[in-house]
Amino acid sequence: MRWRALRRPDVVCQEAVQLFTDYLDDALSTKERSRLESHLATCPPCRRYLDQLRSTVATLGHLEPDDVPPPVMDELLEVFRRYRSDAGS
């Protein structure tokens, strides 16, 4: 994905990606949601990414907990933690 630089108070693509999980969990403030939705209205790559994320969440939501072996789950959690840590840097 190519990162687009938009002027504040607009959301840039990198920030949008960081907000998607909270957006899908309905955990954004009204202001953050509005800013993100304004960005999504003008950014096809971010809309596609969000659609892919929704699809992934829907697919994974159908897995039973024991469908994912514990070592694989541990590895996935570690990757996620590293991603979140790097995104906050």
C-alpha positions as CSV (number, residue, x, y, z in Angstrom):
1,M,0.0,0.0,0.0
2,R,1.3,3.5,-0.8
3,W,1.1,5.9,2.1
4,R,-0.6,9.2,1.2
5,A,0.3,12.3,3.1
6,L,-2.8,14.4,3.9
7,R,-2.8,17.6,5.9
8,R,-4.1,17.5,9.4
9,P,-6.8,17.2,10.8
10,D,-7.2,14.6,8.1
11,V,-6.1,11.0,8.7
12,V,-3.1,9.7,6.8
13,C,-3.2,6.1,5.5
14,Q,-0.7,4.9,8.2
15,E,-2.9,6.4,10.9
16,A,-6.0,4.9,9.3
17,V,-4.5,1.4,9.4
18,Q,-3.7,1.8,13.1
19,L,-7.3,2.9,13.8
20,F,-9.0,0.0,11.9
21,T,-9.2,-2.4,14.8
22,D,-10.8,0.2,17.1
23,Y,-13.1,1.2,14.3
24,L,-14.3,-2.3,13.8
25,D,-14.8,-2.7,17.6
26,D,-16.8,0.6,17.7
27,A,-14.2,1.9,20.1
28,L,-13.3,5.2,18.5
29,S,-14.5,8.6,19.7
30,T,-17.1,10.3,17.5
31,K,-14.4,12.7,16.3
32,E,-11.9,9.9,15.4
33,R,-14.6,7.9,13.7
34,S,-15.6,11.0,11.6
35,R,-12.0,11.7,10.6
36,L,-11.4,8.1,9.6
37,E,-14.7,7.8,7.6
38,S,-13.8,11.1,5.8
39,H,-10.4,9.5,4.9
40,L,-12.1,6.2,3.8
41,A,-14.4,8.2,1.5
42,T,-11.4,9.5,-0.5
43,C,-9.0,6.6,-0.2
44,P,-9.7,3.4,-2.2
45,P,-6.6,1.6,-1.0
46,C,-7.6,2.1,2.7
47,R,-11.2,1.0,1.9
48,R,-9.8,-2.2,0.2
49,Y,-7.6,-2.9,3.2
50,L,-10.5,-2.4,5.6
51,D,-12.6,-4.7,3.6
52,Q,-9.9,-7.4,3.7
53,L,-9.5,-6.9,7.4
54,R,-13.3,-7.4,7.9
55,S,-13.2,-10.5,5.8
56,T,-10.3,-11.9,7.8
57,V,-12.0,-11.2,11.1
58,A,-15.2,-12.8,9.8
59,T,-13.3,-15.9,8.7
60,L,-11.3,-16.2,11.9
61,G,-14.4,-15.7,14.0
62,H,-15.7,-19.0,12.8
63,L,-12.7,-20.9,14.1
64,E,-13.0,-22.9,17.3
65,P,-10.3,-22.2,19.8
66,D,-8.8,-25.6,19.5
67,D,-8.5,-25.3,15.7
68,V,-5.4,-23.2,16.3
69,P,-2.6,-25.2,17.9
70,P,-1.2,-23.5,21.0
71,P,2.3,-23.0,19.5
72,V,0.8,-21.3,16.4
73,M,-1.4,-19.1,18.7
74,D,1.6,-18.1,20.7
75,E,3.5,-17.2,17.5
76,L,0.6,-15.2,16.2
77,L,0.2,-13.3,19.4
78,E,3.9,-12.5,19.4
79,V,3.8,-11.2,15.9
80,F,0.8,-9.0,16.8
81,R,2.6,-7.7,19.9
82,R,5.7,-6.8,17.8
83,Y,3.5,-5.1,15.2
84,R,1.7,-3.0,17.8
85,S,5.0,-2.1,19.4
86,D,6.5,-1.1,16.1
87,A,3.4,0.9,15.1
88,G,3.6,2.9,18.3
89,S,7.2,3.9,17.6
